[in-house]
Amino acid sequence: MRSRSTGRRACAAYPVLLLLLPALAAGCAPADRPGATSGNVWQSPRAPATAAQPARTAAPSDSPSPTRAAPQHVFPVRANNVAYHPTHSAYPGTDIFANCGTPFVAVTDGRILEVSRVDRFDKRGPLGPNNGGLSVSLLGDDGVRYYGSHLSAIATGIDPDVRVHAGQPLGKVGRTGNANNVCHLHFGISPECQGHDDWWIRRGVIWPAKYLDSWRKQGNRGPAAEVTGWQRDHGCPKAPAKPGGGG
């Protein structure tokens, strides 16, 4: 029977084997550590921890599409001393009363559709086509047509197909057309439809007041859904339901 010291020398004689053969090292341990118990047994060195896997980077297709910001809307008259009524005679629209010369501005970003720089209104002529006097219509990026009439002047550079941005001056409040000598802006909201020569639609098909209320308080309530619904129900009528009454 080998002595305890002999066992110690045997273990010391094979350091390389101890490194390469953990099982042999475990067999020598009891001779090196008298009185060792099962709860205090030498353990072979653990293998290096495996590096943590990097977090998965989402592929471009995994990323949600960015939410498109709603178009900005602003009040069409740049003044504090304005007044308007929620209703209008004969058809949906709003007359915004303000001093002559008050700036009329683009309600939202978009493209100019029609510009009338000459007041052709004549009480003896057919009522409707020229009632608005000097006027501008804008197709907003939200798909809605915005119309302002009875202007005293049109801003320089405002022509069909010109791009404009929200708040950009389009003209000045006046009393041309059938404004009855009262300075105001006739304001109409409608779908694009023909985009020209359809005054019975251009003058307005939905009530603007609730949108004006929002914009006047720096809100951004948009009429696109209501205009789309109106066009779905009515299409683009080829003639006015009632003669006259164009703004």
Buried (B, 14 or more C-beta within 10 A) or exposed (E): EEEEEEBBEEBEEBEEEBEEEBEBBBEBBEBBEEEEEEEEEEEEEEEEEEEEEEEEEEEEEEEEEEEEEEBBBBBBBBBEEBEBEEEBEEBBBBBBBBEBEBBBBBBBBBBBBBBBEEBBBEEEEEBBBBBBBBBBBBBBBBBBBBBBBBBBBBBEEBEEEBEBEBBBBBBBBBBBBBBEEEBBBBBBBBBBBEBEEBBBBBBBBBBBBEBBBBBBEEEBEBBBEBBBEBBEEEEEEEEBEEEEBBB
